[in-house]
Amino acid sequence: MAAAVSLFRQYLAQRLLASAVTLLGVSVIVFLMVRVLPGDPAQVLAGLLATEEDVARLRVDLGLDQPLHIQYGVFLARLAHGNLGRSARTSQPVLEELKPRLRATLTLAVVSAVLASFAGVAAGAFAATRPYSRFDYLLSLVTLFGVSMPTYWLGLMLIIAFAVHLNWLPAAGSEGTASLILPTLTLAAFSVALIARMTRASMLEVLGQEYVRTARAKGLGETLVVARHALRNALVPILTVIGLQFGTLLGGAVLTESVFGWPGMGLLLIESIFSRDYAMVQGIVLVFSSLFILTNLAVDLLYVAIDPRIRYA
């Protein structure tokens, strides 16, 4: 037991170190990306009516006249204290502006991820237990459609159908639970299709193993065999897809929030890019990247919980 705990701690330390290095690399990319964008941040912050002297003074105050390595050092020091700068549009701290937007985006992404995971795993497992049946062929057709269609197109079609013609659901905004339905379905469609296809493929491979045939020979019910023996052993590749899809859902929120007017970070990112709010763009990209890295870390730890052999590997 002590050896297993020690191995788990070593594994956790390695994953935390890898995540920290990845996040540091992301910070370098984000820092340089903002610097090569067209336009002068000092001019944006100073305003159109500012004189050249005002812009030059602000550039010095912001440290933009310093070499890049010094600017990056200051950026890291502020980042370590949770300071992402101030928005050029509102003059408010970026972190304070992001808090309500982050909650809205996480609500949309988490609900979509849960819906996609349950629906995708259930559909894929059901199809795997009935290979080459009508349901299996139907699932293949539906998942092909789900993987192929653009998010913005699906969102517009759902708005036309359920908000314009049927008037069942609101077309935009975030007023109540009903406003969450259409963007959630739009965002989850691609992930449901991908998770269902991966679940079916992984389950078909596991259902042919000897231990599954042994469980059936012992007289266990088919539901118990599928749930306890087959699905659990097929979960590692499925979890990989689910983890990656959560990051995709965060990225897809940019388009979905724009289509539905959802007040999250995706919509704020579009607005900030057009207004050249560099501090806000930088903060949003860092938050998105951090969430994706944390999701991958959580998936790695789930691997160990599901299959202890990974810990020893």
C-alpha positions in Angstrom: 0.0 0.0 0.0 2.8 2.4 0.9 4.6 1.6 -2.3 1.4 2.3 -4.3 0.9 5.7 -2.5 4.6 6.6 -3.2 4.2 5.8 -6.9 1.0 7.8 -7.1 2.8 10.8 -5.5 5.7 10.5 -7.9 3.2 10.3 -10.8 1.3 13.3 -9.6 4.5 15.4 -9.2 5.6 14.5 -12.7 2.2 15.6 -14.1 2.2 18.8 -12.1 5.7 19.7 -13.3 4.7 19.0 -16.9 1.6 21.1 -16.5 3.6 24.0 -15.1 6.2 23.9 -17.9 3.3 23.8 -20.5 1.6 26.8 -18.8 5.0 28.7 -18.9 5.3 28.0 -22.6 1.8 29.2 -23.2 2.6 32.4 -21.3 5.5 33.0 -23.6 3.4 32.5 -26.7 0.6 34.7 -25.5 3.0 37.4 -24.5 4.7 37.4 -27.9 1.4 37.0 -29.8 0.0 40.2 -28.4 3.2 42.1 -29.2 3.1 41.2 -32.9 -0.5 42.2 -33.4 -1.0 45.4 -35.5 -1.6 48.6 -33.6 -0.1 50.4 -30.6 -1.5 49.4 -27.2 -0.4 52.8 -25.8 -2.4 54.6 -28.5 -5.5 52.4 -27.8 -5.3 53.1 -24.1 -4.6 56.8 -24.5 -7.5 57.3 -26.9 -7.9 58.9 -30.4 -7.6 62.4 -29.1 -4.4 61.9 -27.2 -1.3 63.8 -28.3 2.0 62.2 -29.2 3.5 63.3 -25.8 0.6 61.6 -24.0 1.1 58.4 -26.0 4.8 58.4 -25.4 4.3 59.0 -21.6 1.8 56.2 -21.4 4.2 53.9 -23.3 6.8 54.5 -20.7 4.3 54.0 -17.8 3.3 50.6 -19.3 6.9 49.6 -19.8 6.5 49.2 -23.6 9.7 51.1 -24.2 11.7 48.3 -22.4 13.3 45.3 -24.1 11.0 42.2 -24.6 12.8 40.1 -21.9 12.3 42.8 -19.3 8.6 43.2 -20.3 8.2 39.5 -20.0 9.7 39.4 -16.6 7.4 42.2 -15.4 4.5 40.3 -17.0 5.3 37.1 -15.1 5.7 38.9 -11.8 2.3 40.5 -12.2 0.8 37.2 -13.3 2.2 35.5 -10.2 0.2 38.0 -8.1 -3.0 37.5 -10.2 -2.6 40.8 -12.0 -3.6 40.5 -15.7 -3.6 44.2 -16.3 -6.4 46.6 -17.1 -8.9 46.6 -19.9 -8.4 49.3 -22.5 -12.2 49.6 -23.0 -13.4 49.8 -19.4 -10.2 50.7 -17.5 -11.2 47.9 -15.0 -8.9 45.1 -13.9 -9.0 42.2 -16.4 -9.5 39.6 -13.7 -12.6 41.4 -12.3 -14.0 41.7 -15.9 -13.4 38.0 -16.5 -15.0 36.5 -13.4 -18.7 36.8 -14.5 -17.8 35.9 -18.1 -15.8 32.8 -16.9 -18.8 31.6 -14.9 -21.0 31.9 -17.9 -18.6 30.1 -20.2 -17.9 27.3 -17.7 -21.6 26.8 -17.2 -22.1 26.4 -20.9 -19.0 24.2 -21.4 -19.7 21.9 -18.3 -23.3 21.3 -19.2 -22.4 20.6 -22.8 -19.6 18.2 -21.7 -21.8 16.3 -19.3 -24.6 16.0 -21.9 -22.1 14.9 -24.6 -20.4 12.4 -22.3 -23.6 10.7 -21.1 -25.3 10.7 -24.5 -22.1 9.7 -26.4 -21.1 6.9 -24.1 -24.6 5.5 -23.8 -25.2 5.6 -27.6 -21.8 4.1 -28.4 -22.1 1.3 -25.8 -25.6 0.4 -27.0 -24.4 0.3 -30.6 -21.4 -1.9 -29.7 -23.6 -4.5 -28.1 -25.7 -4.6 -31.3 -23.1 -4.3 -34.1 -24.3 -3.9 -37.7 -27.9 -3.5 -36.5 -30.2 -0.7 -37.7 -29.4 1.4 -34.6 -25.6 0.9 -35.3 -26.1 2.1 -38.9 -28.3 5.0 -37.8 -25.7 6.0 -35.2 -22.9 6.0 -37.8 -25.1 8.3 -40.0 -25.9 10.7 -37.2 -22.3 10.9 -35.9 -21.1 11.5 -39.5 -23.5 14.4 -39.7 -22.5 15.7 -36.2 -18.8 15.6 -36.9 -19.2 17.3 -40.3 -21.5 20.2 -39.7 -20.1 23.7 -38.7 -21.1 24.9 -35.2 -22.3 28.3 -36.3 -24.5 26.7 -39.0 -26.2 24.3 -36.5 -26.7 27.2 -34.1 -28.4 29.3 -36.8 -30.6 26.3 -37.8 -31.7 25.7 -34.2 -32.5 29.4 -33.8 -34.6 29.4 -37.0 -36.5 26.2 -36.0 -37.1 26.6 -32.3 -36.9 30.3 -31.7 -38.3 31.9 -34.9 -40.8 29.3 -36.3 -41.9 27.4 -33.2 -41.2 30.2 -30.6 -40.4 27.6 -28.0 -37.0 28.9 -26.8 -35.2 32.3 -26.7 -32.9 33.0 -29.6 -30.2 34.8 -27.6 -29.2 36.0 -24.1 -28.9 34.2 -20.8 -32.2 34.8 -19.1 -33.1 31.6 -17.3 -32.5 27.9 -18.0 -34.4 28.0 -21.3 -31.6 30.2 -22.8 -29.1 27.5 -22.1 -30.8 24.8 -24.1 -30.0 25.9 -27.7 -26.3 26.9 -27.1 -25.8 23.7 -25.1 -27.2 21.5 -27.9 -25.1 23.4 -30.5 -21.9 23.1 -28.5 -22.4 19.4 -27.6 -23.3 18.1 -31.1 -19.8 17.6 -32.3 -18.6 16.1 -29.0 -21.5 13.6 -28.8 -20.7 12.3 -32.3 -17.0 11.9 -31.5 -17.5 10.3 -28.1 -20.1 7.9 -29.5 -17.8 6.7 -32.3 -14.8 6.3 -29.9 -17.0 4.4 -27.4 -18.3 2.1 -30.0 -14.8 1.3 -31.3 -13.3 0.8 -27.9 -16.2 -1.3 -26.7 -16.1 -3.6 -29.7 -12.5 -4.3 -29.0 -13.1 -5.1 -25.3 -16.2 -7.2 -25.9 -14.1 -9.7 -27.8 -11.6 -10.2 -24.9 -11.5 -13.5 -23.0 -12.4 -12.1 -19.6 -15.7 -10.8 -21.0 -16.5 -14.2 -22.5 -15.6 -15.7 -19.1 -18.0 -13.3 -17.3 -20.8 -14.3 -19.6 -20.0 -18.0 -19.1 -20.4 -17.6 -15.4 -24.0 -16.6 -15.9 -23.7 -12.8 -15.3 -26.4 -10.6 -16.9 -25.5 -8.8 -20.0 -26.0 -5.4 -18.4 -23.6 -6.3 -15.6 -21.0 -7.7 -18.1 -21.2 -4.6 -20.2 -21.1 -2.0 -17.3 -18.6 -3.6 -14.9 -16.3 -5.6 -17.2 -16.4 -4.1 -20.7 -17.1 -0.4 -20.2 -14.7 0.1 -17.4 -11.8 -1.4 -19.3 -12.8 0.6 -22.4 -12.9 3.9 -20.5 -9.2 5.0 -20.9 -9.4 6.0 -24.6 -12.9 7.3 -24.0 -11.7 9.6 -21.2 -8.9 10.9 -23.5 -11.5 11.9 -26.0 -13.8 13.5 -23.3 -10.9 15.5 -21.9 -9.8 16.8 -25.3 -13.4 17.6 -26.1 -13.8 19.7 -23.0 -10.9 21.9 -24.4 -12.7 21.9 -27.7 -15.9 23.0 -26.1 -14.1 25.9 -24.5 -12.7 26.9 -27.9 -16.0 26.3 -29.6 -17.7 28.6 -27.1 -16.2 31.5 -29.0 -18.5 30.8 -32.0 -21.4 29.5 -30.0 -21.5 32.5 -27.7 -21.3 34.9 -30.7 -24.2 33.2 -32.4 -26.4 33.1 -29.3 -25.2 36.3 -27.6 -24.2 34.3 -24.6 -22.3 36.6 -22.2 -19.2 34.5 -21.8 -15.5 34.7 -22.5 -15.9 33.7 -26.1 -18.1 36.7 -26.9 -15.8 38.9 -24.8 -12.8 37.7 -26.8 -14.4 38.7 -30.1 -15.3 42.1 -28.8 -11.8 42.6 -27.3 -10.0 41.6 -30.6 -12.1 44.1 -32.6 -11.4 46.9 -30.0 -7.7 46.0 -29.7 -8.0 45.4 -26.0 -4.7 43.6 -25.8 -4.7 43.0 -22.0 -8.1 41.4 -22.2 -7.2 39.2 -25.2 -4.1 38.1 -23.3 -6.0 37.3 -20.1 -8.7 35.4 -21.9 -6.2 33.2 -23.9 -4.3 32.5 -20.6 -7.5 31.5 -18.8 -8.6 29.2 -21.7 -5.2 27.6 -21.8 -5.0 27.1 -18.0 -8.4 25.4 -18.1 -7.3 23.1 -20.9 -4.1 22.2 -19.0 -6.0 21.5 -15.8 -8.5 19.3 -17.7 -5.7 17.2 -19.1 -4.2 16.9 -15.6 -7.5 15.7 -14.2 -7.9 13.2 -17.0 -4.4 11.8 -16.3 -5.3 11.3 -12.7 -8.6 9.6 -13.6 -6.5 7.2 -15.7 -4.8 6.0 -12.5 -8.1 5.7 -10.7 -9.6 3.6 -13.4 -6.6 1.5 -14.3 -3.9 1.3 -11.5 -1.5 -0.3 -14.0 -0.8 3.1 -15.4 0.6 4.2 -12.0 3.3 1.4 -12.2 4.1 2.1 -15.8 
